[in-house]
Amino acid sequence: MKIKNILFACVIAMPALMLSSCQTEEDEVFGESSSQRLQKYMDEVKSVLRSSEGGWVMDYYFGDNQSYGGTVITIKFDSLTCTAASELIPEETTSYYKMTYDQGAVLTFDTYNKVLHSLATPSSGNYEGYHADFEFTVQSATPELVVLKGKRIGNYAYLHPLKEPMLDYISKVGKMEDSIYVAQAVAKTGEDSVTASFDYANRYVTFTNSADSNFVEQRSFTYTDKGVRLYSDVNVDGHAVSDFVYNADG
């Protein structure tokens, strides 16, 4: 019986030894541990977030499947804190943020900020809030564009570099929202035409094609200082459409 117990213990111990060996071999191939690589990536993301001197324009979507459309948040990062303003709350508010790990790099706004948390916070009249996120997995991060995905609701958020004071940009977005009144935009594609029908109240646009009754594409949008920007591209006759520039005179 003692011999059998010893053999059994040896068999049980072997998988652990094999797993340890595999982990060691993996670390040797990459030259550093997985935790070191993750920390390095999170430091790189944080460096990108801080790299834009003017901060970022954040296209922020809320509601299940962007059901409430998009809104504009401007945000600037330093080493520990971030300062944000928005269309809904046009005043600068500062709070802490951090990078964490949960099956990937996560950007979390971990102390209350009325700009960043207001849409996600329940109230007596809206016990679920507006189905918005304040924790995001990092999909990609470059100085030209940062792509985030909400951990709870799953909408994407897009950060574009900002070249002017945050409240100045918010003011321009508000003026653009007030000035746009055209219900439809029509573009010619050869002999056919594509029509974009805008629902400004719910912030989405529907695309139809005169030559293809099956072509119906709908996208949420945010306002910009020049017009509107779609949640994701729409392919129109082989061209990816994402931004509309509004010309009040034309």
C-alpha positions as CSV (number, residue, x, y, z in Angstrom):
1,M,0.0,0.0,0.0
2,K,2.8,2.4,0.8
3,I,4.4,1.8,-2.6
4,K,1.1,2.5,-4.4
5,N,0.6,5.7,-2.5
6,I,4.0,6.9,-3.5
7,L,3.4,6.1,-7.1
8,F,0.0,7.8,-7.1
9,A,1.6,10.9,-5.6
10,C,4.2,11.0,-8.3
11,V,1.5,10.7,-11.0
12,I,-0.4,13.6,-9.5
13,A,2.7,15.8,-9.3
14,M,3.7,15.3,-13.0
15,P,1.1,17.6,-14.6
16,A,2.1,20.5,-12.3
17,L,5.7,20.0,-13.3
18,M,4.7,20.0,-17.0
19,L,2.7,23.2,-16.6
20,S,5.5,24.9,-14.8
21,S,7.9,23.8,-17.5
22,C,5.7,25.1,-20.3
23,Q,5.3,28.5,-18.5
24,T,9.1,28.7,-18.2
25,E,9.6,27.9,-21.8
26,E,7.0,30.5,-22.9
27,D,8.7,33.2,-20.7
28,E,12.1,32.3,-22.2
29,V,10.8,32.6,-25.8
30,F,9.4,36.1,-25.1
31,G,12.2,37.2,-22.9
32,E,9.9,38.3,-20.1
33,S,6.9,37.0,-18.2
34,S,3.3,37.5,-19.3
35,S,2.7,39.8,-16.4
36,Q,5.7,41.9,-17.4
37,R,4.4,42.1,-21.0
38,L,0.9,43.2,-19.8
39,Q,2.4,45.8,-17.5
40,K,4.5,47.1,-20.4
41,Y,1.4,47.3,-22.7
42,M,-0.7,49.1,-20.0
43,D,2.2,51.6,-19.5
44,E,2.2,52.2,-23.3
45,V,-1.5,52.8,-23.4
46,K,-1.2,55.2,-20.5
47,S,1.6,57.0,-22.3
48,V,-0.6,57.4,-25.4
49,L,-3.5,58.8,-23.3
50,R,-1.2,61.4,-21.9
51,S,0.5,62.2,-25.2
52,S,-2.2,64.4,-26.6
53,E,-1.5,67.8,-25.0
54,G,-5.0,69.2,-25.7
55,G,-6.6,66.0,-24.6
56,W,-9.2,63.9,-26.6
57,V,-12.6,64.1,-28.1
58,M,-14.4,61.0,-26.9
59,D,-17.3,59.7,-29.1
60,Y,-19.3,58.1,-26.2
61,Y,-22.3,55.9,-27.0
62,F,-24.8,54.7,-24.4
63,G,-27.9,52.5,-24.3
64,D,-28.1,48.9,-25.5
65,N,-26.9,48.8,-29.1
66,Q,-26.4,52.6,-28.9
67,S,-30.1,53.1,-28.5
68,Y,-29.6,56.6,-27.1
69,G,-27.1,57.5,-29.8
70,G,-23.8,59.2,-29.1
71,T,-22.6,62.2,-27.1
72,V,-19.4,64.1,-27.0
73,I,-17.0,64.1,-24.0
74,T,-13.7,65.9,-24.0
75,I,-11.1,64.4,-21.7
76,K,-7.5,65.0,-20.8
77,F,-5.2,62.7,-18.9
78,D,-2.2,63.2,-16.6
79,S,-0.3,60.6,-14.6
80,L,-3.1,60.0,-12.0
81,T,-6.1,62.1,-12.9
82,C,-8.3,63.0,-15.8
83,T,-10.3,66.1,-16.5
84,A,-13.5,65.8,-18.5
85,A,-16.4,67.9,-19.9
86,S,-19.3,67.0,-22.1
87,E,-22.3,68.3,-24.1
88,L,-24.5,67.3,-21.2
89,I,-22.3,68.8,-18.5
90,P,-20.2,71.6,-20.1
91,E,-17.8,72.1,-17.2
92,E,-14.5,70.6,-16.4
93,T,-14.5,68.0,-13.7
94,T,-11.4,66.1,-12.4
95,S,-11.1,62.6,-10.9
96,Y,-8.8,59.6,-10.8
97,Y,-8.4,56.9,-13.3
98,K,-6.2,53.8,-13.6
99,M,-5.2,51.0,-15.8
100,T,-6.0,47.5,-14.6
101,Y,-6.2,43.9,-16.0
102,D,-9.2,41.7,-16.7
103,Q,-8.5,39.5,-19.7
104,G,-6.8,42.4,-21.3
105,A,-5.9,46.0,-20.5
106,V,-8.8,47.9,-18.9
107,L,-9.2,51.7,-18.5
108,T,-11.3,52.4,-15.5
109,F,-12.6,55.7,-14.1
110,D,-12.5,54.5,-10.5
111,T,-13.6,57.7,-8.6
112,Y,-16.8,59.5,-9.2
113,N,-16.8,62.1,-11.9
114,K,-20.2,63.6,-12.7
115,V,-19.3,63.9,-16.4
116,L,-18.1,60.4,-16.8
117,H,-20.5,58.6,-14.4
118,S,-23.8,60.5,-14.7
119,L,-25.2,58.4,-17.5
120,A,-24.3,55.1,-15.7
121,T,-25.6,56.2,-12.3
122,P,-29.2,55.1,-11.4
123,S,-31.6,57.6,-10.0
124,S,-35.1,57.5,-8.4
125,G,-36.7,58.1,-11.8
126,N,-34.3,55.8,-13.7
127,Y,-33.2,52.9,-11.6
128,E,-31.0,51.4,-14.3
129,G,-29.4,54.6,-15.4
130,Y,-28.9,55.0,-19.2
131,H,-27.0,51.7,-19.7
132,A,-23.6,53.4,-20.0
133,D,-20.1,52.3,-19.1
134,F,-17.2,53.8,-17.1
135,E,-14.9,50.8,-17.4
136,F,-13.5,50.0,-20.9
137,T,-11.3,47.3,-22.4
138,V,-8.6,48.8,-24.6
139,Q,-9.0,47.5,-28.2
140,S,-6.2,49.7,-29.7
141,A,-4.2,52.8,-28.8
142,T,-2.3,55.1,-31.1
143,P,-1.7,58.8,-31.0
144,E,-4.2,59.2,-33.8
145,L,-7.0,57.0,-32.4
146,V,-7.8,55.1,-29.2
147,V,-10.6,52.5,-29.4
148,L,-12.3,51.3,-26.2
149,K,-15.1,48.9,-25.5
150,G,-17.5,49.1,-22.6
151,K,-17.1,46.2,-20.2
152,R,-20.8,46.0,-19.2
153,I,-22.9,47.3,-22.1
154,G,-20.3,46.7,-24.8
155,N,-20.6,49.9,-26.9
156,Y,-17.4,51.2,-28.5
157,A,-15.9,54.6,-27.6
158,Y,-13.5,56.4,-29.8
159,L,-10.9,58.9,-28.7
160,H,-9.7,61.5,-31.3
161,P,-6.9,64.0,-30.5
162,L,-8.1,67.4,-29.5
163,K,-6.2,70.5,-30.7
164,E,-8.1,73.2,-28.8
165,P,-9.4,73.9,-25.2
166,M,-12.0,71.4,-24.2
167,L,-14.8,73.8,-23.4
168,D,-14.2,75.6,-26.7
169,Y,-14.7,72.4,-28.6
170,I,-17.9,71.6,-26.6
171,S,-19.2,75.0,-27.5
172,K,-18.6,74.4,-31.2
173,V,-20.4,71.1,-31.0
174,G,-23.4,72.7,-29.4
175,K,-23.5,75.4,-32.1
176,M,-23.3,72.7,-34.8
177,E,-26.2,70.7,-33.2
178,D,-28.3,73.9,-33.2
179,S,-27.5,74.8,-36.8
180,I,-28.2,71.5,-38.6
181,Y,-31.7,71.2,-39.9
182,V,-31.5,69.2,-43.2
183,A,-33.5,66.0,-42.9
184,Q,-31.9,64.1,-45.8
185,A,-28.6,64.1,-47.7
186,V,-28.5,62.5,-51.2
187,A,-25.3,61.3,-52.9
188,K,-25.1,60.2,-56.5
189,T,-23.3,56.9,-57.2
190,G,-23.3,56.7,-61.0
191,E,-26.9,56.6,-62.1
192,D,-28.1,55.6,-58.7
193,S,-28.4,57.6,-55.5
194,V,-27.9,56.9,-51.8
195,T,-30.0,58.8,-49.3
196,A,-29.1,59.4,-45.7
197,S,-32.1,60.2,-43.5
198,F,-31.2,61.8,-40.2
199,D,-33.1,61.4,-36.9
200,Y,-31.5,64.1,-34.8
201,A,-33.6,63.5,-31.7
202,N,-32.4,59.9,-31.4
203,R,-29.0,60.6,-33.1
204,Y,-29.1,57.9,-35.8
205,V,-29.1,58.0,-39.6
206,T,-30.6,55.5,-42.1
207,F,-29.0,54.9,-45.5
208,T,-31.1,53.6,-48.5
209,N,-30.1,53.0,-52.1
210,S,-32.4,53.8,-55.0
211,A,-31.2,50.8,-57.0
212,D,-31.3,48.2,-54.1
213,S,-34.3,47.9,-51.9
214,N,-32.4,45.5,-49.6
215,F,-29.8,48.1,-48.8
216,V,-30.9,49.6,-45.5
217,E,-28.1,50.5,-43.1
218,Q,-28.6,52.4,-39.8
219,R,-25.9,54.0,-37.7
220,S,-25.8,56.0,-34.5
221,F,-23.8,59.2,-34.6
222,T,-22.2,61.9,-32.5
223,Y,-21.9,65.6,-33.4
224,T,-18.6,67.1,-34.2
225,D,-17.5,70.7,-34.7
226,K,-17.9,70.3,-38.4
227,G,-21.0,68.0,-38.7
228,V,-21.6,64.4,-37.5
229,R,-19.5,61.2,-37.2
230,L,-20.9,57.7,-37.5
231,Y,-20.5,54.9,-34.9
232,S,-19.1,52.7,-37.6
233,D,-18.4,53.0,-41.3
234,V,-21.1,52.4,-43.9
235,N,-20.0,50.9,-47.3
236,V,-21.6,52.9,-50.1
237,D,-20.7,51.7,-53.6
238,G,-17.3,50.5,-52.4
239,H,-16.5,53.6,-50.3
240,A,-16.4,53.7,-46.5
241,V,-18.5,56.6,-45.2
242,S,-17.9,57.7,-41.6
243,D,-18.0,61.6,-41.4
244,F,-20.4,64.2,-42.7
245,V,-19.3,67.8,-43.0
246,Y,-22.2,70.2,-42.8
247,N,-22.3,73.3,-45.0
248,A,-24.9,75.7,-43.8
249,D,-24.8,77.7,-47.1
250,G,-25.1,74.7,-49.4
